[in-house]
Amino acid sequence: MADQKSKKLPKKAKAQTPKKQKRELLVISEGCKNCGTPLDLDQRFCSHCGAKRMHNRLNARNLLEDFTERFLNIENVFLKTFIALFTKPEDVINGYIGGLRKRYMSAFSYFAVALTIGSIYIFLFRNWFLDTENGLFNEFFTGLEAGAQSNGGDGVMELVNFIFDYNSFISFLYIPFFAIISKIVFWNYKEVNFIEHIVIYLYAYSQTQIITNVLFILAGWSAAGQIIVSLFVSTLPFFYTAYVLYRVFNLSIKSLVLKTGIFLLIIVPFSILLSAIIGTAMYTAGSFDPLIESVKKSHNARRAKRDSIKQDSLRLKSLTPQSLPIPVQKTQDSIE
């Protein structure tokens, strides 16, 4: 009996191992699960789309490896695009216009990443940076809120919320707006059409927005840091866009200065016109009603306060020495 039990134990142990391996292995398919191209059994990568053949089921280790490979690897497409837009933006933009799609991230994908990072910053700004009770800028924003309320602050916050709510839509409007001006400025570059100008500004605008929002998130834990970042990023779009146009169109310094001057001469009236159109649309839609009402209330409160002070001063001036009450002098007898 003892010999029979000793013989059964190894069989039981052997039976457990394959079951555990089966649970950890995926069913091996004869074709690529991404594009359906037939694969050999010993083939690790798809010859058509380049996807890696997966044998093991997803676990924490595989998930971490996938994350680091996609987002932290120096060969990652996003990081390559981000770095190349600093070092050689003409390769990214002209390459995409010329049909290069795999080496760098596409224009709209990069724009989507910029909008995502911007949405993260707006979420943090609303839930932490502007929370005067539990936020990190308690003292700073308490004073700011008090000053804003005395000058129609409710309407101002309504306007800020409107800009945050429609941030993506406003960003979409920027691209064709700048592309139209760029097409006018570079009228002598007939080979670059309007859609290709849109691609240029999709990359340039996305790059500046990614830098701006990341810096604001990193500096969000300090009011002084926010101010320093604001000073830096206020001129970043202008200089970076000029740098991109300089590299993409292979301009000389003289041509760059001339094109920049023409760009500024066009963008000022365009901006005034666009602001007037947007302002009129917002006013018609009633977006400014809370702001107007708050300003009216603040103005009426200040007027009532001035009138009250004026009436008090007139009342004091109308008093004569005879009308003032005579103080009663207490004598020693009255005290007794």
LINKA-V492670 format. One line per field, one symbol per residue. phi: phi as a letter, one per 20 degrees, with the letter a starting at -180 (. if undefined). burial: I if it has 16 or more other ideal C-beta (glycine too) atoms within 10 Angstrom, else O. A space follows every 10 residues. Layout:
# LINKA-V492670
phi->???
burial->???
This chain:
# LINKA-V492670
phi->.fffffffff ffffffffff fffedeffee cffecnffcf feeecffedn feeedeffcf fffffffffe ddffefffff fffffeebff fffffffeof cefcffffff ffffffffff ffffffecfd efedfedgff ffffffffff cmffffffff fffffdffff ffffffffff fffffefeef feeffffffg efffffffff ffffffffef ebffffffff ffffdfgfff ffffffefel eeffffffff ffgffeffff ffffffffff fffffnfegf ffffffffff ffffffffff fffffffffe ffeffefeee efffff
burial->OOOOOOOOOO OOOOOOOOOO OOOOOOOOOO OIOOOOOOIO OOOOOIOOOO OOIOOOOOOO OOOOOOOOOO OOOOOOIIOI IIOIIOOOIO IIIIIIIOOO OOOIIIIOOI IOIIIOIIOO IIOIIOOOIO OOOOIOIOOI IOOOOOOIOO OIIOIIIIOO OIOIOOIIOO IOOOIOOIIO IIIOIIOOOO OIOOOIIIII IIIIIIIIII IIIOIIIOII OOIOOIOOIO OOIOOIIOOI IIOIIIIIIO IOOOOOOOII OOIOOOIOOO OOOOOOOOOO OOOOOOIIOI IOOIIOOIOO OOOOOOOOOO OOOOOOOOOO OOOOOOOOOO OOOOOO
